[in-house]
């Protein structure tokens, strides 16, 4: 029987939404399957102050043991009691996940950086790991396409290690960011506005950001990039896309011709099993969920002739940093500093060429900094004192908060860092869950130690005063704070809270480098890496599996290395490139 659909897209996050749009606009009949529920921003996303909430933003007691995030956004997070995962002895990993239409695009940090050519060719430069099967020249037109459509606010800097793109005007710097910028100049470090998929002017009929600071709780106007506001509307307008929510995909089914026939999913609420067929299957359910589906779909893993499926898992190095106040701002007027979750970025300036090569570690990292007033003075409980004098001191410091944190610290790929199916534990629908094996390398530790030295140097140059009690995240409401981590879709609210199930749920800081749990960046990539040869990886340069010609895998799976940039923009550019290849293949023009 002929396939009902031309393509099935599993997942509705950044890559799934992009694939559905591209394929539907090209005339394909597309079915999108989302494991979570439907969402309507006009009804589900509201501006609510903490004092208007029954539990002042902390949610009903016990809820956040199941739903990571806060009282505002836990409803769009994944229920970890229904969706457990396990960890191997010695592994502490917080796997931040979301099951809802739009996925983690509804509550991500929006950081949108291009990887540079030296990152795609890192192995050729320092001898570690494997080069990408694409170059920056291959990716540039797709970066251009994605940025031009979603809208990225940024400033052009002309730095080869931090490639410029198709940008909207950047957000203005606040007082703290201006102070940090001056400090960078004094140190001889180049800095720029953080590059964010957040509009500063009208773009493709979407309104600009109105600086409400509600980004990680779901944008009600579509000013930040998310699937529901940006890629689904034009896809649905074609009449070629059908969206089914509450569909938990359990496996990819194969035919006798070594092609994917379709998928089997379980209706989330009725537990009914349903088979759907298509000419092409696109897995875009997030990095580790894609790999889980491939492990579930064949003995030894689907499309795994290389034996690398599940291996070479990476996140990005996090932890360390400095939080405190900038005395220059102490006692100043209140400002809407957390209305824009932006900040400045200091592009990597080490190990980018022969001149900047280090002898003690390879690869590098980006430094971010921001500060100012936040919604809640998180530091107050650790500030000594009491009474009116204490309250005045809290208010005085409230507007002067500041922090420096690491962004995109490159974690080296290790074959031992892997995922496998747990032989004993299953989710609510009877599907085996993932077991994660994950540890840091010595290089990771050296890199974070070097970052800490630089962070201390920057904070000192800015005149900052470190403060206890603010934690890694810094002021609530800034990216990286509880409820708003600095993450990709990559993302949102799970950092340090995600329990995970058997083997998970241990202390967020246990086993971490720099006091931050592995996985807290929510930048997991790898486990089905791209390779020029089928012997070395699962995917080719178009994110098509080497072994199954009509199976594509979009997300972070293809990454042979993490680079020092946030991964989401590269995931989307790879998806755009893969869609072009799929469409050419469908026309008989590609193998």
ABEGO torsion letter per residue (X at the ends): XBBABABBBBEABAAAAAAAAAAAAAGBBBBBBBABBBBBAAAABBBBBAAABAAGGAEBBGAAAABBEBAAAAAABBBAAABBBBBBBGBBBBBBBBBBBGEAAAABAGBBBBBBAAAAAAAAAAGBEBBBABBAAAAAAAAAAAAAAAEBBBBBAGBAABBBBBBBBBBBBBAAAAAAAAAAAAAGBBBBBBBBBBBABBBGGBBBBAGAGAAAAEBAAGABBBAAAAAAAAAAAAGABBBBBGBBBABBBBBAAGBBAEBBBBBAAAGBBBBBBBABBBBAAEAAAAAAAAAAABBGEBGAAAGABGBGBBBBBBEEEBBEBBAAABGBBBBBAAABBBEBBBBBABGABAAABBAABBEBBBBBBBEEBBABBAAAAABBEBEAAAAAAAAAAAAABBBBBBBGBBBBBBAABBBBBBAABBBAAGBBBBBBBBBBBAAAAAAAAAAAAAAAAAAAAAGBBBBBGAEAAEBBGBBGBBGBBBBBAAEEGABGABAGEBGBGBBAABGBBGGBBBGAAGABBEGBBBBABAAABABBAAGBBAABAABBBBEAAABABAEABBAAAAAAAAAAAAAAAAAAAAAGABX
